[in-house]
Amino acid sequence: MTSRRSALQSIAAGALALTAGRVFADDDKSMITVLVGAASTMDTTARLVGEQLRDALGRPTVVLSKLGAGGRVALADLKHAAPDGRTLMFSTSSPFAIYPQIYTRLDYDPVADFTPIAGLCWFDVGIATGPATGTTDIHQLIEWVRAKGAAGSVYGAAPGAGSSSHFVGIATALATGVQMSPVQYKDSGVGIIDLASGRLPIMITGTGALIEMHKAGKIRMLAVSGAQRSPLVPEVPTLKESGIEVVIQNSAGLYGPARLPQALVDRYREAMMPMLDKPEVREKMVTGAMIPAPLTGPQLAASLASERQRFQQLVKASGYVPEAL
């Protein structure tokens, strides 16, 4: 009985793969929907992805913004989509790497429920200060924090609790032996205004959000969290090259539902890669603080596994208490 059941399951799976492949190959009029669960730069980059898929495959493509719950609303739609290549999602790595560590219960499995298709870019987080501290480099800032003590040292984190920005603050404090308390901002713009006015001593948020005020001299970026300097602010060192052993950056890539046939994964990846060679696309991505970096599906999966392990260790070391959904 077990053998017969396994055989039937294998036949069904094969039929599903063949059907999905046939839909992709023959039905040129079927629409591709690219879900995106975040606004601003992510939405803008998702539209570049949609344009590339449309042009490369000759199929109508729509980008559908499904905001809410840090991208989990869009992710739920992807999880329940048929594995026929018609529904995809452009997402950061946070739902797959960070959320499993900071929530006690998720309604999805970050590995089993999705198919990584291709990594397209990465972005990092910047640490900035304003007139409240009077510091000009990250080491001066750390000493300022050390002198103030836990009661007087706060940092703004956007987009809030459990974000990469929040954990860059936690990791930096752990690596340098200082104490800092986060103030959560849903909107980085509000936090940057508080920083420039002197009401907030430190702001940690996406590098792209800080650049304009940094270049205007209203605030000062002291470090970025990525593995390499941001091409948007090459004068700003990384935390690691400043002697602080912290490297945190998010990838952003294209995902499909579970059981997406390999033929479709390969076709979509091949369709996407030329996008990163187009100067006009690279310029738009970099302007939005998204640094082009192609990854295959297996490479993206390996990167997510490494991130999960790193955040698991960081959450444990920090004493951060996971939240219930």
C-alpha positions as CSV (number, residue, x, y, z in Angstrom):
1,M,0.0,0.0,0.0
2,T,2.8,2.4,1.0
3,S,4.7,1.6,-2.2
4,R,1.5,2.2,-4.4
5,R,0.8,5.5,-2.6
6,S,4.4,6.7,-3.2
7,A,4.2,5.8,-6.8
8,L,1.0,7.7,-7.2
9,Q,2.5,10.7,-5.5
10,S,5.5,10.6,-7.8
11,I,3.2,10.4,-10.9
12,A,1.2,13.3,-9.6
13,A,4.3,15.4,-8.9
14,G,5.6,14.6,-12.4
15,A,2.3,15.6,-14.0
16,L,2.3,18.9,-12.1
17,A,5.8,19.7,-13.3
18,L,4.9,18.8,-16.9
19,T,1.7,20.9,-16.7
20,A,3.6,23.9,-15.2
21,G,6.2,23.7,-17.9
22,R,3.6,23.4,-20.6
23,V,1.8,26.5,-19.3
24,F,5.0,28.4,-19.3
25,A,6.0,27.3,-22.8
26,D,2.8,27.5,-24.6
27,D,0.5,30.0,-23.0
28,D,2.2,33.2,-23.8
29,K,-0.8,35.3,-22.8
30,S,-0.8,34.1,-19.2
31,M,0.0,36.9,-16.8
32,I,2.9,36.9,-14.3
33,T,2.1,38.5,-11.0
34,V,5.1,39.8,-8.9
35,L,4.1,40.3,-5.3
36,V,6.0,42.9,-3.2
37,G,5.4,43.4,0.5
38,A,7.3,46.6,1.1
39,A,7.0,50.2,-0.2
40,S,9.5,52.7,-1.4
41,T,12.8,51.2,-2.8
42,M,11.5,47.6,-2.7
43,D,8.4,48.5,-4.7
44,T,10.5,50.5,-7.2
45,T,13.0,47.7,-7.7
46,A,10.1,45.1,-8.0
47,R,8.8,47.2,-10.9
48,L,12.2,46.9,-12.6
49,V,12.0,43.1,-12.1
50,G,8.5,43.1,-13.6
51,E,9.6,45.1,-16.6
52,Q,12.5,42.7,-17.2
53,L,10.3,39.6,-17.0
54,R,7.8,41.2,-19.4
55,D,10.5,42.1,-21.9
56,A,12.5,38.9,-21.7
57,L,9.6,36.5,-21.7
58,G,7.1,38.4,-23.8
59,R,4.4,37.9,-21.2
60,P,2.2,40.5,-19.5
61,T,3.6,41.2,-16.0
62,V,2.0,43.1,-13.1
63,V,3.6,44.1,-9.8
64,L,1.1,43.8,-7.0
65,S,1.8,45.6,-3.8
66,K,0.5,43.7,-0.8
67,L,1.6,45.7,2.3
68,G,1.2,44.6,5.8
69,A,2.9,42.6,8.6
70,G,6.4,43.3,7.4
71,G,5.8,41.5,4.1
72,R,4.0,38.5,5.6
73,V,0.7,39.4,3.9
74,A,2.3,39.1,0.4
75,L,4.2,36.0,1.6
76,A,0.9,34.2,2.5
77,D,-0.3,34.8,-1.0
78,L,2.9,33.3,-2.4
79,K,2.7,30.3,-0.1
80,H,-0.8,29.4,-1.4
81,A,-0.1,30.1,-5.0
82,A,0.0,27.3,-7.6
83,P,3.5,26.3,-8.6
84,D,2.8,27.2,-12.2
85,G,5.1,30.2,-12.5
86,R,2.3,32.7,-12.6
87,T,2.9,34.1,-9.1
88,L,6.3,35.2,-7.8
89,M,7.5,37.6,-5.1
90,F,10.3,40.1,-4.9
91,S,11.3,40.1,-1.2
92,T,14.1,40.9,1.2
93,S,15.7,38.1,3.2
94,S,14.1,39.2,6.4
95,P,10.9,37.0,6.2
96,F,13.2,34.0,5.6
97,A,16.1,34.7,7.9
98,I,15.1,37.2,10.7
99,Y,11.4,36.5,11.3
100,P,11.9,32.8,12.2
101,Q,14.2,34.1,15.1
102,I,12.0,36.9,16.4
103,Y,8.5,35.4,16.3
104,T,7.4,32.4,18.4
105,R,5.0,31.2,15.7
106,L,4.9,31.8,12.0
107,D,2.2,30.6,9.6
108,Y,4.8,29.5,7.1
109,D,8.0,27.4,6.9
110,P,10.8,29.7,5.6
111,V,12.5,26.8,3.7
112,A,9.8,24.3,2.8
113,D,7.1,26.7,1.6
114,F,9.1,28.7,-1.0
115,T,11.5,28.3,-3.9
116,P,14.5,30.8,-4.1
117,I,14.9,31.7,-7.8
118,A,17.6,34.3,-7.9
119,G,19.3,36.9,-5.7
120,L,19.4,40.3,-7.4
121,C,20.8,42.8,-5.0
122,W,21.7,43.7,-1.4
123,F,21.4,46.7,0.9
124,D,22.9,47.6,4.3
125,V,22.2,49.8,7.3
126,G,24.0,53.0,8.3
127,I,24.8,54.3,11.8
128,A,24.5,58.1,12.0
129,T,24.7,60.8,14.6
130,G,23.8,64.5,14.8
131,P,24.5,67.5,17.0
132,A,23.6,65.7,20.2
133,T,26.9,63.8,20.4
134,G,29.4,66.0,18.5
135,T,31.3,62.9,17.4
136,T,33.0,62.5,14.0
137,D,33.8,58.8,13.9
138,I,32.4,55.5,15.1
139,H,35.0,55.1,17.9
140,Q,34.3,58.5,19.3
141,L,30.6,57.6,19.2
142,I,31.2,54.4,21.1
143,E,33.2,56.2,23.8
144,W,30.4,58.8,24.0
145,V,27.9,55.9,24.6
146,R,30.2,54.3,27.1
147,A,30.4,57.6,29.1
148,K,26.7,58.1,29.1
149,G,25.8,54.6,30.3
150,A,22.6,52.7,29.5
151,A,20.3,55.4,30.9
152,G,21.5,58.1,28.6
153,S,22.3,56.1,25.4
154,V,19.5,55.5,23.0
155,Y,19.4,54.9,19.3
156,G,16.5,55.2,16.9
157,A,15.9,52.1,14.8
158,A,13.7,52.0,11.7
159,P,11.6,50.3,10.6
160,G,11.2,49.1,14.2
161,A,11.6,46.1,16.6
162,G,13.2,43.0,15.0
163,S,14.4,44.9,11.9
164,S,18.0,44.7,10.6
165,S,18.5,48.2,12.0
166,H,17.4,47.1,15.4
167,F,19.9,44.2,15.3
168,V,22.8,46.3,14.0
169,G,22.4,48.3,17.2
170,I,22.2,45.2,19.3
171,A,25.2,43.6,17.6
172,T,27.3,46.8,17.8
173,A,26.6,47.1,21.5
174,L,27.6,43.5,22.1
175,A,30.8,43.8,20.0
176,T,32.0,46.9,21.9
177,G,30.7,46.1,25.4
178,V,28.5,49.2,25.7
179,Q,24.8,49.4,26.5
180,M,22.3,51.1,24.3
181,S,18.5,51.2,24.3
182,P,16.5,51.2,21.1
183,V,13.7,53.7,20.3
184,Q,11.6,52.2,17.6
185,Y,10.5,54.3,14.6
186,K,8.2,52.9,11.9
187,D,9.2,55.8,9.6
188,S,12.9,56.5,9.2
189,G,12.2,60.0,8.1
190,V,10.8,61.0,11.5
191,G,13.8,59.5,13.2
192,I,16.2,61.4,10.9
193,I,14.4,64.7,11.7
194,D,14.8,64.0,15.4
195,L,18.5,63.1,14.8
196,A,19.2,66.4,12.9
197,S,17.5,68.5,15.5
198,G,19.5,67.0,18.4
199,R,16.5,65.3,20.0
200,L,18.0,61.8,19.2
201,P,21.7,61.1,19.5
202,I,22.0,58.1,17.2
203,M,19.9,56.8,14.3
204,I,20.3,53.3,12.6
205,T,18.4,52.7,9.5
206,G,18.8,51.8,5.8
207,T,21.8,53.6,4.3
208,G,19.7,55.0,1.4
209,A,17.4,56.9,3.9
210,L,20.4,58.7,5.5
211,I,22.4,59.8,2.4
212,E,20.6,63.0,1.5
213,M,20.9,64.5,5.0
214,H,24.5,63.2,5.3
215,K,25.6,64.8,2.1
216,A,23.8,68.1,3.2
217,G,25.9,68.1,6.4
218,K,22.8,67.9,8.6
219,I,23.8,64.5,10.1
220,R,26.9,62.4,9.9
221,M,27.1,58.7,8.8
222,L,29.8,57.1,10.8
223,A,29.6,53.5,9.6
224,V,27.7,51.0,7.4
225,S,26.9,47.5,8.3
226,G,27.7,45.7,5.1
227,A,30.6,43.5,4.1
228,Q,31.9,46.3,1.9
229,R,31.5,50.1,1.7
230,S,28.4,51.4,0.0
231,P,29.2,52.9,-3.4
232,L,26.7,55.7,-2.5
233,V,28.9,56.8,0.4
234,P,32.4,55.4,-0.2
235,E,33.9,57.7,2.4
236,V,32.0,56.0,5.2
237,P,33.8,52.9,6.5
238,T,32.2,49.6,7.4
239,L,31.9,48.5,11.0
240,K,34.2,45.6,10.4
241,E,37.0,47.7,8.9
242,S,36.6,50.0,11.9
243,G,37.5,47.1,14.1
244,I,33.9,46.3,15.1
245,E,33.1,42.7,14.2
246,V,29.6,43.2,12.8
247,V,28.5,42.5,9.3
248,I,24.7,42.6,8.6
249,Q,23.2,43.2,5.2
250,N,20.0,42.1,3.6
251,S,19.7,40.4,0.2
252,A,16.7,41.0,-2.0
253,G,15.6,38.4,-4.6
254,L,12.9,36.7,-6.6
255,Y,11.0,33.8,-5.0
256,G,8.3,31.3,-6.1
257,P,6.0,29.0,-4.2
258,A,7.2,25.5,-3.1
259,R,7.5,22.8,-5.8
260,L,8.2,25.3,-8.6
261,P,9.6,23.1,-11.4
262,Q,13.3,23.4,-12.0
263,A,12.7,24.3,-15.6
264,L,10.7,27.4,-14.6
265,V,13.3,28.3,-12.0
266,D,16.0,28.1,-14.6
267,R,14.0,30.1,-17.2
268,Y,13.2,32.9,-14.8
269,R,16.7,33.1,-13.5
270,E,18.0,33.3,-17.1
271,A,15.5,36.0,-17.9
272,M,16.5,38.1,-14.8
273,M,20.3,38.0,-15.1
274,P,20.7,40.3,-18.1
275,M,18.9,43.0,-16.1
276,L,21.9,43.5,-13.9
277,D,24.1,44.2,-16.8
278,K,22.0,47.1,-18.1
279,P,23.7,50.4,-17.0
280,E,20.3,52.2,-16.7
281,V,18.9,49.5,-14.4
282,R,22.1,49.4,-12.3
283,E,21.9,53.2,-11.9
284,K,18.3,53.1,-10.8
285,M,19.0,50.3,-8.3
286,V,22.1,52.0,-6.9
287,T,20.3,55.3,-6.6
288,G,17.8,53.5,-4.4
289,A,20.7,52.0,-2.3
290,M,20.2,48.5,-3.8
291,I,23.5,47.1,-4.8
292,P,23.3,44.7,-7.8
293,A,24.6,41.2,-6.9
294,P,23.5,38.1,-8.9
295,L,23.0,34.8,-7.1
296,T,21.6,31.6,-8.4
297,G,18.7,29.9,-6.5
298,P,21.1,27.5,-4.6
299,Q,23.4,30.4,-3.7
300,L,20.5,32.5,-2.5
301,A,19.3,29.5,-0.4
302,A,22.8,29.1,1.1
303,S,22.9,32.8,1.9
304,L,19.5,32.6,3.7
305,A,20.7,29.6,5.7
306,S,23.8,31.5,6.8
307,E,21.7,34.6,7.8
308,R,19.3,32.4,9.8
309,Q,22.2,30.9,11.8
310,R,23.8,34.4,12.3
311,F,20.5,35.9,13.6
312,Q,19.7,32.9,15.7
313,Q,23.1,33.4,17.5
314,L,22.5,37.1,17.8
315,V,19.1,36.8,19.2
316,K,20.3,34.3,21.8
317,A,23.3,36.4,22.8
318,S,21.3,39.6,23.1
319,G,18.5,38.1,25.3
320,Y,16.0,39.4,22.8
321,V,12.6,37.9,23.6
322,P,10.7,36.6,20.5
323,E,7.2,38.0,20.1
324,A,4.0,36.1,19.6
325,L,2.0,36.9,16.5
